[in-house]
Amino acid sequence: MSENLHNPNFNKHGYIQVYTGNGKGKTTASLGLSLRALGRGWSVLIIMFTKGGSNYGELFSFANLSEEIKKRFKIVNAGSTRIVYKNNMDETDKIEVQKGWQIAKEAISKNEYQLVILDEINIAIDLGLIDLNEVLEVLKNKPTDLEIVLTGRCAKKEIIDIAHLVSEINPIKHYWDIGVSAREGVEY
């Protein structure tokens, strides 16, 4: 394999990407990007904010990656035992989210990965679990070759302003509207 396939820094710059909006597919898009990057020899960190528990299909898939890929991949669940909303937040949620944010900040400052995905960080910021200004400071001072992805509804204007790529995913039609519940293997 060409050396360039294992060096994501050749002739490129790391950018800030945001996947936001009320539609389905923000996390899915970022996970697809992680698989693409892993396939090219990149090291990848995913922090899953505000999503608790372990009953996510992607976690089962990532647990079965090859040993070679596992050496370049880390996923951190930074949530309690449930998905966090404004009406069910408690102190445990803030503690778990802050633990994940500390891991993210350290990994970013040490430039340990080529791709860092901050899944649902927009929600964590919107809920006041992570300080917007602190996130902006980390993003503005990230290593130049590091790619960072932020997902979740409610992306703040300040995040959108400094991002290089912003995709807003909006629903046109969703089967939830006719009463279909979240389905194993599709939504989780």
KEFI-863049 format. One record per residue: residue in three letters; z, x, y of N, C-alpha, C, O in turn. Coordinates in steps of 0.2 Angstrom, whole numbers, plus 5000, padded with zeros to 4 digits. Example, Ala and Ser with C-alpha at 12.3 -4.5 7.8 and 13.67 -1.06 7.14 Angstrom:
<rs>
ALA503950664972503950624978503950664984504250714983/SER503550644989503650684995503950645000504050675006/
</rs>
This chain:
<rs>
MET500050044994500050005000500050045006500350105006/SER499650025011499650065017500350065021500750025020/GLU500550125024501150135027501250085033501750065034/ASN500650065036500750015041500949945039501249915043/LEU500849925032501149865030501949865030502249815030/HIS502249925029502949925029503249945036503849955037/ASN502849955041503049965048502849915053502249925055/PRO503249865054503049815058503049835066502849795070/ASN503149895067503149925074502549955076502449965082/PHE502049965071501449995073501049945078500849895076/ASN500849975084500449945089500649875090500249825091/LYS501249855090501449785091502149785095502549835095/HIS502249735098502949725102503249665098502949615096/GLY503949665098504249605096504349555101504449565107/TYR504249485099504249435104504749385103505149385097/ILE504949345107505349285106505049225105504549205109/GLN505149185100504849125098505349075098505949085096/VAL505149015100505548955100505248895097504648875098/TYR505548865092505248805089505748745090506348755088/THR505548695094506048645097505648575096505148575094/GLY506048525099505748465099506148415094506548445090/ASN505948355094506348305089505948295083506248255079/GLY505448325081505048315075505348365070505748405071/LYS505148345064505348375057504848445057504248435058/GLY505148495055504748555053504948625057504648675056/LYS505448625061505648685065505948735060505748795060/THR506448715056506648765052506148785046506048845045/THR505748735044505248745039504748805042504548845038/ALA504548795048504048845051504348915051504048965050/SER505048915053505348985053505449015047505349075046/LEU505548975042505648995035504949025032504949075028/GLY504448985034503749015032503649075035503349125032/LEU503849085041503749155045504149205041503949265040/SER504749185039505149235036504849265029504849325027/LEU504549215025504149235019503549275021503449325017/ARG503249265026502649305028502849375030502549425027/ALA503449385033503649445035503949485029503849545029/LEU504349455025504549485019503949515015504049565012/GLY503449475014502849495011502549555013502149585010/ARG502649565020502349625023502849685024502749735027/GLY503449675020503849735020504349735025504749785026/TRP504449685029504949675035505649665032505649635027/SER506149685036506849665035506949605039506749595045/VAL507249555036507349485039508049465039508349465033/LEU508349435044508949405044508949335047508549325052/ILE509249285043509249215045509949195046510349205041/ILE510149175052510749145053510649065054510249045058/MET510949025049510948955050511548925053512048915050/PHE511448905060511948885064512048805062511548775061/THR512648785063512848705062512648675056512648615056/LYS512348715051512248685045512748705039512648765038/GLY513148665037513648685032513448675025512948635024/GLY513848695021513748685014513148725011512948765014/SER513048715005512548765001512048724998511648744994/ASN511948654999511448614996510848614999510548555001/TYR510548665001509848675004509348704999509548764996/GLY508848674998508348704993508148774995508048814991/GLU508148795002507948855004508448915001508248965000/LEU509048895001509548934999509448954991509549014989/PHE509348904988509148914980508548954979508549004975/SER508048944983507448984983507549064985507449104981/PHE507949074990508049134993508549174988508449234987/ALA508949144984509349174979508949194973509249244970/ASN508349174972507949194967507349244969506949254965/LEU507449274975506949324977507049384972507549394969/SER506449424972506549484968507049534971507249524977/GLU507349574967507849624969507549664975507949684979/GLU506949684975506649724980506649684987506849714992/ILE506449624987506449584993507249574995507349575001/LYS507649564991508349544992508649604996509149595000/LYS508449664995508649724999508549725006508849755010/ARG507949685008507749675015507849615018507649595023/PHE508349575015508449505017509149485017509549505012/LYS509349445022510049425022510049355026509649345031/ILE510349305023510449235025511149225026511549235021/VAL511349205032512049185034512149115035511749085040/ASN512549075032512749005034513249005039513849025037/ALA513148985045513648985050513848915052513748895058/GLY514048875047514248815048514848795043514948835039/SER515148735045515648715040515348675034514848705032/THR515648625032515448595026514948535027514748495023/ARG514648535033514248475035513748495041513848545044/ILE513248455042512848465048513348445054513648385054/VAL513348475060513748465065513348425071512748445072/TYR513648375073513448335078513948325084514548345082/LYS513848305090514248295095514848255093515448275095/ASN514748205089515348155087515748185081516248145080/ASN515548235078515948255072516248335073516448355068/MET516148365079516348435080517048435080517448395082/ASP517348495077518048515078518048595079517548625079/GLU518648615079518748685080518448735075518248785076/THR518448705068518148745063517448765064517248815063/ASP517148715067516348715068516248775073515848815072/LYS516648775078516648835084516748895080516348945082/ILE517248905076517448965073516848995069516649045069/GLU516548945064516048965060515448985064515049035062/VAL515248945069514648965073514749035076514249075077/GLN515349045079515449105082515449165078515249225080/LYS515649155071515649215066514849225065514649285065/GLY514449175065513749185064513449225070513049265069/TRP513649205076513349235082513549305083513149345085/GLN514149325081514449395081513949435076513749485078/ILE513849405070513349445065512649455068512349505068/ALA512449395072511749405075511749455080511349495081/LYS512249455085512249505090512349575088511949615090/GLU512749585083512749655080512149675077511949735078/ALA511849635073511149655070510649665075510249715074/ILE510649625080510149635086510249695089509849735090/SER510849715091511049775095510949835091510749885094/LYS511049835084510949895080510249895078510049945074/ASN509749845079509049845077509049855070508649895067/GLU509449815066509449825059508849785055508749795049/TYR508549735059508049695055507349695060507449715066/GLN506849675057506249675061506149595063505849585068/LEU506449555060506449485061507149455061507449455056/VAL507349415066507949385066507849315068507549295073/ILE508049265063507949195064508649165066509049165062/LEU508649135071509249095074509149025073509048985078/ASP509249005067509048935065509548885068510148895067/GLU509348835071509748785075510248815080510748775082/ILE510048875083510448895088510348855095510848845099/ASN509848825096509748775101510248725101510548705106/ILE510348695095510848645095511548675096511948635100/ALA511748735093512348765095512448775102513048765104/ILE511948795106512048805113512148735116512548725120/ASP511748685114511848625117512448585116512748555121/LEU512748605111513448575109514048615112514648595112/GLY513848675115514348715119514748765114515248785115/LEU514448775108514748815103514548885104514948935102/ILE514048895108513848965109513648965117513348915119/ASP513849015121513649015128512949035129512649085127/LEU512648995133511949005135511749065138511349105136/ASN512249085143512149145147512149205142511849255143/GLU512649205137512749255132512049265128511849325127/VAL511749215126511149215122510649245126510249285124/LEU510549225132510049245137510149325138509649355138/GLU510749345139510849415139510649455133510349515134/VAL510749435127510549465121509849465120509549515119/LEU509549415122508749405121508449455126507949485125/LYS508649455132508349505138508449575136508049615138/ASN508949595132509149665130508949675123509149735120/LYS508549635120508449645113507949715112507649725117/PRO508049745106507549805105506849775106506649725104/THR506449815109505749795111505349775105504849735105/ASP505449805099505049795093505349735089505049725083/LEU505849705091506149655087505949585088505849565094/GLU505749545083505449475084506049435083506449445078/ILE506149385087506749345087506449265087506049255092/VAL506749225083506549155082507149115083507649125080/LEU507049065088507649015089507348945088506848925090/THR507748915083507548845082508048795084508548805086/GLY507848735084508248675085508048635091507748655095/ARG508248575091508148525096508448555102508948595102/CYS508248525108508648535114508648605117509148625120/ALA508048645116508048705119508148705126507748665129/LYS508548745129508648745136508048775140507748825137/LYS507948755146507448775150507448855151506948885150/GLU508048885151508148955152507848995146507549045147/ILE507948965140507748995134506948995134506649045132/ILE506748935135505948925135505648975140505148995139/ASP505948985146505649025151505549095149505149125151/ILE506049125145506049195143505649205137505449255135/ALA505549145133505149155127504449175128504149155133/HIS504149205123503449215123502949165119502449155121/LEU503249125115502949075111503449015110504049025108/VAL503248955112503648895112503248845108502648825111/SER503448815103503148765099503548705100504148705097/GLU503348645103503748585103503448545097502948525098/ILE503948525093503748485087503948415088504548405088/ASN503548365089503748295091503448255086502948255083/PRO503848205084503648155079503148105082503248075087/ILE502648095078502248035079502347975075502347915077/LYS502547995068502747945063503147975058503048035057/HIS503647945056504147975051504347925046504547865048/TYR504447935040504647885035505347865036505547815032/TRP505747905039506447885041506447815044506847775044/ASP505847805048505847745052505747675048505947625050/ILE505547685041505547635037506147635032506147595027/GLY506647675033507247675029507247725024507747725020/VAL506747775023506847825018507347875020507347905026/SER507847895016508347945017508048015016507548025013/ALA508448065018508248135017508248145010508648115006/ARG507648175008507548185001507648254999507348305002/GLU507948264993508048334990507348364989506948334986/GLY507248424991506648464990506148454995505648494996/VAL506248405000505848395005506248405012505948445016/GLU506748375013507148385019507748435018507948465023/TYR507948445012508448495011508348525004508748565002/
</rs>
